[in-house]
């Protein structure tokens, strides 16, 4: 029997930690926002009570079948002609066949096998933990024991859309029959509101989008009817559990609204569906303006969540376009600016650097085997937003074709680009490409997905990443690793006296103090002369002797120079870190360090200041959430009691291979 009258401290967030987190957040709120927060909590309590009552009434009954009208792909006369490449087709069939066998690709963990009967849908096979079928507000992460993102990722049903695509490409009835069987099994094991897959509305929102896409691609009345009944439950659940707060909304709330748009669009012929569609459409457009700066950069201080939020917004606006719902021009412009930012942030190797958090999450399963840090398919799909109806003559990545995006000419990479909203500055000349991070903690000071990476940088030479950002690793399964990879010492910047640029409590994994307050004091990127970015932060003003770190980046066709100035009047110990990408090895040569990788040799030399003796150490590096390998980091220590400056330079070795 399910119960909702007690909280198990093993399954829910510890009470003391929750109270501490809320106290820290409330203390930073202006009185007006605090009052609005109190009012919203009262409203939310009413919505939750109504949702809980409906969940009790529905109980364990399977959702009643409900027919609905398709809207994403249109009829046979307007349906896009999708022709995946041989590799895309192979990846699609591999994912679909694996799903039929109970094997699912989960983030950076790779393939995991679950029992697709009963509580197997609640299981984390990576860590060997199963969540009970309790009310969703009694469930949550279990820090240090398991990763709730494993059942969440499987429960988003992106594999269901892969089965639909496999059926569309091959006509093999195994994929349709298997999809119906798996969906019925999932629905039976996850009655609305119970189990870990209902732990937040974001999961329901992304799941709803995949249900709609899968049903439209299958075009089968039995599957459509089954999905329709589930969509109604998802609509009521999302409205009753919106992840909204006057203080802060984030990518979670975006996903809630995208789910409402898809549920409301599917069920728009009923009063509830029309209400969900109106609410989702209005609030989604407001959030896009709110969460993306005017320059297109996202407010979460994370390139990974910039990509995820862009993908969520694109999927939501595409649905509104297909429904012929009004989309405000400034909203469309803001999202297209976010897409342009993804292009500019892409390194020469085709991947977006891992600045801030990245949980490797995707939205709709319209292309199998997609690397979350490869934004090319998403950029191509954005062309569909300019079309009122899907283009039948599509081209490009499979994702873009399903979105109905027409073929687009190849764009040109800008030499240098500034995104002051997020504090991202891209420098590029000759074989050198550099992203400098000069922004704050993100989320308007909450720091939920930001790292202590202020004044850090990512450097590529000759198309190869040399100086890197170590990525995310994991969230709740390994709090120690989580905190290590968001720490100052893990990034290409300067740590003072063993302190963080922005303080954080080790138990509070998704918040940090807004201490550093960086600002760019000068930048020159117009193409005349060297490209320059100079910035300063105040993260160490809180020390007994207030310390200021100022850093200047100068890049031209001959290399990158980084100059640091530390302002102080008392003894301090400074640690300069340079995390190296995997495969880059450091070799000492006289007073220089050679950074060697894949036939390219970069010379690291000192141009000024006290002698820096770099020592190579090992540190974790994460190419995707759930996957961690070992890489090298160079560190040098400076002890000073007076203001001090130093400079280092990266240049390609003479005779090194060029691209």
C-alpha positions in Angstrom: 0.0 0.0 0.0 1.3 3.4 -0.9 1.7 6.0 1.9 2.2 9.7 1.8 2.1 10.5 5.5 5.7 10.1 6.5 9.1 11.0 5.2 11.9 8.5 5.1 15.2 10.4 5.6 17.0 7.9 3.5 14.8 8.6 0.5 14.1 12.3 0.8 16.5 15.2 1.3 17.6 15.4 5.0 15.5 17.8 6.9 18.4 19.7 8.4 20.0 20.1 5.0 16.7 21.3 3.5 16.2 23.8 6.2 19.8 25.1 5.9 19.4 25.4 2.1 16.2 27.3 2.4 17.5 29.6 5.2 20.6 30.5 3.0 18.3 31.3 0.1 15.8 33.3 2.1 18.5 35.4 3.7 19.6 36.7 0.3 16.1 37.7 -0.9 14.9 41.3 -1.1 11.7 41.9 0.9 9.5 42.1 -2.2 10.7 38.8 -3.6 10.4 37.2 -0.2 6.7 38.3 0.0 6.1 37.0 -3.5 7.7 33.7 -2.6 5.4 33.3 0.4 2.4 34.1 -1.7 3.4 31.6 -4.4 4.0 28.9 -1.8 0.4 29.3 -0.6 -0.9 29.0 -4.2 1.4 26.0 -4.8 0.0 24.3 -1.7 -3.4 24.5 -3.2 -2.3 23.2 -6.6 -0.5 20.3 -4.9 -3.5 19.4 -2.8 -5.7 19.2 -5.9 -3.0 17.2 -7.8 -2.6 14.8 -4.8 -6.4 14.3 -4.6 -6.6 13.4 -8.3 -3.6 11.0 -7.9 -5.4 9.2 -5.1 -8.6 9.0 -7.2 -6.7 7.7 -10.2 -4.8 5.2 -8.0 -3.2 2.3 -9.9 -5.7 2.3 -12.7 -4.1 2.4 -16.1 -4.7 5.6 -18.1 -7.9 5.5 -20.1 -7.2 5.5 -23.8 -7.8 8.8 -25.5 -7.6 9.8 -29.1 -6.1 13.1 -30.2 -5.1 15.1 -33.2 -1.5 15.1 -34.5 0.1 18.5 -35.1 3.9 18.1 -35.3 4.3 16.3 -38.6 1.0 17.1 -40.3 -0.7 14.8 -42.8 1.0 12.6 -45.4 1.0 15.5 -47.8 3.2 17.7 -45.5 5.1 15.1 -43.6 8.9 15.6 -43.9 10.8 13.2 -46.1 13.4 12.0 -43.6 16.4 10.2 -45.1 19.0 9.4 -42.4 22.5 8.8 -43.3 23.7 5.2 -43.2 25.4 5.9 -39.9 22.3 7.6 -38.4 20.2 4.6 -39.5 22.6 2.2 -37.9 22.6 4.1 -34.7 18.8 4.3 -34.7 18.3 0.5 -35.3 20.9 -0.2 -32.6 19.1 1.9 -30.0 15.7 0.4 -31.0 16.9 -3.2 -30.9 18.6 -2.6 -27.6 15.3 -1.1 -26.1 13.4 -4.2 -27.2 16.0 -6.2 -25.2 15.7 -4.0 -22.1 19.0 -2.2 -22.7 19.1 1.6 -22.7 21.9 4.2 -23.2 22.0 6.4 -20.1 24.1 9.6 -20.3 27.9 8.9 -19.9 27.2 5.6 -18.1 26.7 3.9 -21.5 24.3 1.0 -21.9 22.5 -0.3 -18.8 20.1 -3.3 -18.7 16.9 -3.1 -16.6 14.1 -5.5 -16.0 11.2 -3.9 -18.0 8.7 -5.5 -15.7 7.5 -4.0 -12.4 10.1 -2.1 -10.3 12.8 -2.5 -12.9 11.8 0.9 -14.1 12.7 2.3 -10.7 16.1 0.7 -10.6 19.6 2.2 -10.9 21.6 -0.9 -12.1 24.9 1.2 -12.1 24.8 1.5 -8.3 22.4 -1.4 -7.5 19.6 0.7 -5.9 15.9 0.5 -6.4 13.5 3.3 -5.3 10.2 2.2 -3.7 6.8 3.0 -5.2 6.0 5.8 -2.8 4.4 9.2 -3.4 6.8 11.3 -5.4 7.3 13.9 -2.6 8.7 11.2 -0.4 11.3 10.3 -3.0 14.5 11.9 -4.2 18.2 11.5 -4.6 20.1 9.3 -2.2 23.5 11.1 -1.9 26.5 8.8 -2.0 24.4 5.7 -2.7 22.8 5.9 -6.2 22.0 8.1 -9.1 18.3 8.9 -9.5 19.2 10.3 -12.9 19.5 6.7 -14.2 15.8 5.8 -13.9 14.9 9.4 -14.8 16.9 9.2 -18.1 15.2 5.9 -19.0 11.8 7.3 -17.9 12.1 10.2 -20.3 11.2 7.7 -23.1 13.6 9.0 -25.7 14.1 5.3 -26.7 10.4 5.2 -27.5 10.9 7.8 -30.2 13.8 5.7 -31.5 11.5 2.7 -31.8 9.1 4.9 -33.8 11.8 6.1 -36.2 13.0 2.5 -36.6 9.5 1.5 -37.6 9.2 4.4 -40.0 12.5 3.5 -41.7 12.0 -0.3 -41.9 8.3 -1.0 -41.6 9.2 -3.8 -39.2 6.2 -4.4 -36.9 8.5 -5.6 -34.1 9.2 -2.0 -33.3 5.6 -1.0 -33.0 4.5 -4.1 -31.1 7.5 -3.8 -28.8 6.9 -0.1 -28.2 3.2 -0.7 -27.2 4.3 -3.5 -24.8 7.1 -1.5 -23.2 4.9 1.6 -22.8 2.2 -0.4 -21.1 4.7 -2.0 -18.8 6.2 1.4 -17.9 2.7 2.9 -17.3 1.7 0.0 -15.1 4.9 0.3 -13.0 4.6 4.1 -12.7 1.1 5.2 -11.8 0.8 8.9 -11.9 2.5 10.6 -8.9 4.2 7.4 -7.5 7.8 6.3 -7.9 11.0 8.1 -8.8 9.9 8.9 -12.4 7.5 11.4 -11.0 9.9 13.0 -8.6 9.7 16.4 -10.5 7.7 17.9 -13.3 10.7 18.3 -15.6 10.8 14.5 -16.1 7.1 14.5 -16.9 7.5 17.4 -19.3 10.3 15.8 -21.3 8.5 12.4 -21.3 5.3 14.1 -22.6 7.2 15.6 -25.5 8.6 12.2 -26.4 5.1 10.6 -26.2 3.8 13.1 -28.7 6.7 12.7 -31.1 6.6 8.9 -30.9 2.9 8.7 -31.5 3.1 11.1 -34.5 6.0 9.1 -36.1 4.3 5.8 -35.5 0.9 7.1 -36.8 -0.8 4.0 -35.3 -4.2 4.5 -33.7 -3.6 2.0 -30.9 -0.4 3.7 -29.8 -1.9 7.2 -30.2 -4.8 6.3 -28.0 -2.5 4.8 -25.3 -0.3 7.8 -25.4 -3.3 10.2 -25.2 -4.5 8.7 -21.9 -1.0 9.1 -20.4 -0.7 12.7 -21.7 -3.8 13.7 -19.8 -2.2 12.4 -16.5 1.0 14.2 -17.4 -0.8 17.5 -17.9 -2.5 17.4 -14.5 0.7 16.4 -12.8 2.8 19.2 -14.4 0.3 21.9 -13.5 0.1 20.6 -9.9 3.9 20.5 -9.5 5.3 23.4 -11.5 9.0 24.1 -10.7 8.3 27.8 -10.4 9.4 30.3 -7.8 9.4 34.1 -7.9 13.0 33.9 -6.7 14.3 31.6 -9.4 13.3 29.6 -12.4 15.6 27.5 -14.4 15.8 24.8 -17.1 13.5 22.7 -15.0 10.7 25.2 -15.4 11.4 25.4 -19.1 10.9 21.6 -19.4 7.6 21.8 -17.4 6.3 24.4 -19.9 7.5 22.5 -23.0 5.6 19.5 -21.6 2.4 21.6 -21.1 2.7 22.8 -24.7 2.9 19.3 -26.1 0.1 17.9 -23.8 -2.1 20.9 -24.5 -1.4 20.8 -28.2 -2.3 17.1 -28.4 -5.5 17.5 -26.2 -6.4 21.0 -27.5 -10.0 19.9 -28.4 -10.8 19.7 -24.7 -11.0 22.5 -22.2 -8.2 21.2 -20.0 -5.9 20.8 -23.1 -6.6 24.4 -24.2 -5.8 25.7 -20.7 -2.5 23.8 -20.6 -1.6 25.0 -24.1 -2.4 28.7 -23.3 -0.5 28.5 -20.0 2.5 26.7 -21.6 2.7 29.0 -24.6 2.5 32.2 -22.6 4.9 31.3 -19.9 7.4 29.5 -22.2 7.9 32.7 -24.2 8.3 34.7 -21.1 10.9 32.3 -19.7 12.9 32.4 -22.9 13.3 36.1 -22.6 14.0 35.8 -18.9 16.6 33.0 -19.0 18.5 34.1 -22.1 20.4 37.3 -22.1 20.0 39.8 -25.0 23.2 38.5 -26.6 21.7 34.9 -26.6 23.8 33.5 -23.8 22.0 31.6 -21.0 21.9 32.8 -17.4 23.0 29.5 -15.7 26.8 30.1 -16.2 27.0 26.7 -18.0 27.6 25.9 -21.6 25.9 22.5 -21.1 22.8 24.0 -19.7 22.9 26.7 -22.4 22.6 23.9 -24.9 19.9 22.0 -22.9 17.8 25.2 -22.4 18.2 26.1 -26.1 17.0 22.6 -27.1 14.1 22.8 -24.7 13.1 26.2 -26.1 13.5 25.1 -29.7 11.3 22.0 -29.2 8.7 24.1 -27.4 8.6 26.9 -30.0 8.6 24.4 -32.9 5.4 22.9 -31.4 3.8 26.3 -31.1 4.7 27.0 -34.8 3.1 23.8 -35.9 0.0 24.6 -33.9 0.0 28.1 -35.6 0.0 29.6 -32.1 1.4 33.2 -32.0 5.1 33.4 -31.2 6.4 36.9 -30.3 9.1 38.1 -32.7 11.4 39.1 -29.9 11.1 35.6 -28.4 12.1 34.0 -31.7 15.0 36.4 -32.1 16.2 35.6 -28.6 16.2 31.9 -29.2 17.9 32.2 -32.6 20.6 34.3 -30.8 21.0 31.4 -28.4 21.5 29.1 -31.3 24.1 31.4 -32.8 25.9 31.5 -29.5 26.1 27.6 -29.6 27.8 27.9 -33.0 30.2 30.5 -31.7 31.0 28.5 -28.6 31.8 25.4 -30.6 35.5 24.5 -30.5 37.4 23.7 -33.8 36.9 20.0 -32.9 33.1 20.3 -33.2 32.3 20.1 -29.5 31.1 22.8 -27.0 33.6 23.2 -24.1 32.4 22.0 -20.7 32.1 25.3 -18.8 30.0 24.9 -15.7 27.7 21.9 -15.2 26.6 19.5 -17.9 24.4 16.5 -17.1 24.5 15.3 -20.8 20.7 15.4 -21.0 18.9 15.6 -24.3 15.2 16.4 -25.0 13.5 14.4 -27.8 14.9 11.2 -29.2 15.0 12.3 -32.9 18.6 11.2 -33.5 20.4 8.3 -31.9 24.0 8.4 -30.7 24.0 12.2 -30.5 26.8 13.6 -28.4 25.2 16.2 -26.1 28.3 18.5 -26.6 27.9 18.4 -30.4 25.4 21.2 -31.1 25.5 20.9 -34.9 22.2 19.0 -35.2 20.5 21.4 -32.9 21.8 24.4 -34.9 20.6 22.8 -38.1 17.2 22.1 -36.6 16.7 25.8 -35.7 16.1 26.6 -39.3 12.7 25.0 -38.9 11.6 27.8 -36.6 11.4 30.1 -39.6 8.9 27.8 -41.3 5.1 27.8 -40.5 4.9 24.2 -41.7 7.6 21.5 -41.9 9.6 21.5 -45.1 9.1 18.3 -47.1 12.5 18.7 -48.7 14.8 18.4 -45.8 18.5 17.9 -45.5 21.2 17.7 -42.8 21.3 15.8 -39.5 18.4 13.4 -38.8 17.2 15.6 -35.9 16.9 18.6 -38.3 15.0 16.6 -40.9 12.4 15.4 -38.4 11.9 19.0 -37.3 11.3 19.9 -40.9 14.3 22.1 -41.3 15.2 23.1 -44.9 18.8 22.8 -46.1 21.0 25.6 -45.0 24.3 26.9 -46.4 27.3 26.3 -44.2 28.0 29.2 -41.9 31.4 30.9 -41.3 33.1 30.8 -37.9 33.5 34.4 -36.5 37.1 35.3 -35.5 36.1 36.6 -32.1 32.8 36.9 -30.3 31.7 38.5 -27.0 28.8 37.3 -24.8 28.9 39.8 -21.9 25.7 38.5 -20.5 27.3 35.3 -19.4 30.9 36.6 -19.4 32.0 34.4 -22.3 34.6 35.8 -24.7 35.7 33.7 -27.7 39.1 34.6 -29.2 40.3 33.1 -32.4 43.2 33.7 -34.8 45.3 31.4 -36.9 45.6 28.0 -35.3 44.5 29.4 -31.9 41.0 29.3 -30.4 40.3 30.3 -26.8 37.2 30.7 -24.6 37.6 32.9 -21.6 35.2 32.7 -18.7 34.7 36.0 -17.1 31.1 35.6 -15.7 29.6 35.1 -12.3 28.1 32.0 -10.6 24.9 32.2 -12.7 21.2 31.8 -11.9 21.1 35.4 -10.6 23.5 34.6 -7.8 22.2 31.1 -6.9 25.1 29.2 -8.5 23.2 26.0 -9.0 25.1 25.0 -12.2 28.1 27.3 -12.1 31.6 26.3 -11.1 34.4 28.3 -9.5 36.0 28.9 -12.9 36.2 32.7 -13.0 38.9 34.0 -15.2 39.6 30.5 -16.4 40.0 29.5 -20.1 39.9 26.7 -22.6 42.6 26.7 -25.3 42.6 24.8 -28.6 45.7 24.8 -30.8 45.6 23.4 -34.3 42.2 22.1 -33.7 43.2 20.1 -30.6 42.1 21.0 -27.1 45.2 21.7 -24.9 44.0 23.5 -21.8 40.6 22.2 -20.7 37.7 22.4 -18.3 37.4 19.2 -16.3 33.6 18.8 -16.7 31.0 17.7 -14.2 31.5 14.0 -13.3 28.5 13.3 -11.2 25.9 15.0 -9.0 24.5 13.2 -5.9 26.1 9.7 -6.3 29.5 11.2 -5.4 29.3 14.5 -3.6 33.0 14.6 -3.0 33.7 14.3 -6.8 30.9 16.8 -7.5 32.6 19.4 -5.2 36.1 18.7 -6.5 35.1 19.3 -10.1 33.4 22.6 -9.3 36.3 23.8 -7.1 38.7 26.7 -8.0 41.7 24.4 -8.1 40.2 22.2 -10.8 40.1 25.1 -13.3 42.6 27.2 -15.3 42.6 30.1 -12.9 44.3 31.1 -9.6 43.4 29.9 -6.1 44.3 32.0 -3.0 45.2 30.5 0.4 43.3 27.3 -0.3 40.0 29.2 -0.5 37.2 29.1 -3.1 36.4 32.0 -5.4 32.8 31.5 -4.3 32.1 29.7 -1.0 29.9 26.6 -1.0 28.7 24.2 1.7 29.8 20.6 0.7 26.3 19.2 1.5 24.6 21.8 -0.7 25.4 20.5 -4.2 23.4 23.0 -6.2 24.2 26.4 -4.7 27.2 28.6 -4.0 27.8 32.0 -2.7 27.9 34.9 -5.1 31.3 36.2 -3.8 33.4 36.9 -6.9 31.3 39.5 -8.8 33.6 39.6 -11.8 33.7 42.4 -14.4 35.4 42.9 -17.7 37.4 46.1 -17.6 38.6 46.0 -21.2 38.1 44.0 -24.3 39.2 44.5 -27.9 37.8 42.0 -30.4 37.2 44.1 -33.6 39.9 42.4 -35.7 42.4 45.3 -35.7 45.4 44.1 -33.8 45.6 41.5 -31.1 42.3 40.3 -29.4 42.3 41.4 -25.8 40.1 40.6 -22.8 40.9 41.9 -19.3 38.8 41.1 -16.3 38.9 41.2 -12.5 37.0 39.5 -9.7 36.4 40.1 -6.0 36.1 36.5 -4.7 39.0 37.0 -2.3 38.0 40.4 -0.9 36.6 38.5 2.0 40.1 37.4 3.2 41.7 39.1 6.2 43.9 40.9 3.6 41.5 41.6 0.7 43.1 40.2 -2.4 42.2 41.1 -6.0 42.9 38.9 -9.0 43.2 40.6 -12.4 43.8 38.7 -15.6 44.6 39.8 -19.1 44.3 37.6 -22.2 46.0 38.6 -25.5 45.6 36.4 -28.5 47.0 36.8 -32.0 48.1 34.5 -34.9 51.3 33.8 -33.0 49.9 32.6 -29.7 48.1 33.3 -26.5 49.5 35.4 -23.6 47.9 35.3 -20.1 49.0 37.9 -17.6 47.9 37.8 -14.0 48.2 40.5 -11.4 47.5 39.9 -7.7 46.9 42.9 -5.5 47.6 42.3 -1.8 49.5 43.7 1.3 50.0 40.5 3.4 51.4 37.0 3.0 49.4 34.8 0.6 49.9 31.4 -1.1 48.7 31.3 -4.7 48.2 28.2 -6.8 48.0 28.5 -10.6 46.3 25.5 -12.3 46.3 24.5 -15.9 44.2 21.4 -16.5 45.3 19.6 -19.6 43.0 17.7 -22.0 43.3 13.9 -21.9 46.1 12.7 -24.2 48.1 15.9 -23.7 51.4 15.2 -22.0 53.7 17.7 -20.4 57.5 17.5 -21.0 60.0 19.9 -19.3 62.7 21.4 -21.5 65.0 23.9 -19.8 62.8 26.8 -18.7 59.9 25.8 -20.9 57.2 23.1 -20.9 56.2 21.3 -24.0 52.6 20.2 -24.3 52.4 17.4 -26.8 49.3 15.9 -28.3 48.5 14.1 -31.6 51.4 15.5 -33.5 50.9 19.1 -32.3 53.5 20.6 -29.8 52.7 23.7 -27.9 55.4 25.6 -26.0 54.4 27.0 -22.6 56.9 29.6 -21.5 57.0 32.4 -18.9 57.2 36.0 -20.1 57.4 37.9 -16.8 57.3 37.7 -13.0 58.7 35.3 -10.4 59.7 31.9 -11.6 56.8 29.5 -12.0 57.8 25.9 -11.5 54.9 23.9 -13.0 54.5 20.3 -11.6 52.3 17.7 -13.3 49.6 16.0 -11.2 46.7 13.7 -12.0 43.1 14.8 -11.7 39.7 13.5 -12.8 38.3 14.7 -16.1 34.7 14.0 -17.3 33.8 13.9 -21.0 30.1 13.2 -20.1 28.0 12.9 -17.0 28.6 9.6 -15.4 32.0 9.0 -17.0 35.3 10.0 -15.5 38.8 9.4 -16.7 42.2 10.7 -15.6 44.1 13.6 -17.1 47.0 15.8 -16.1 47.0 19.2 -14.5 50.0 21.6 -14.3 50.2 23.5 -11.0 52.6 26.2 -9.8 52.8 27.8 -6.4 53.7 31.5 -5.7 54.1 32.8 -2.1 54.0 36.6 -1.8 53.3 39.4 0.7 53.3 42.2 -1.9 51.5 42.8 -5.2 52.8 40.4 -7.8 52.4 39.9 -11.5 53.4 37.1 -14.0 52.8 36.2 -17.5 52.8 32.9 -19.5 52.5 32.3 -23.2 51.3 29.4 -25.4 52.6 29.1 -28.9 53.0 26.3 -31.4 56.5 24.8 -31.6 58.3 25.7 -34.8 57.9 23.0 -37.3 54.8 21.6 -35.5 52.2 20.1 -37.8 49.4 22.6 -38.8 45.8 21.8 -39.8 
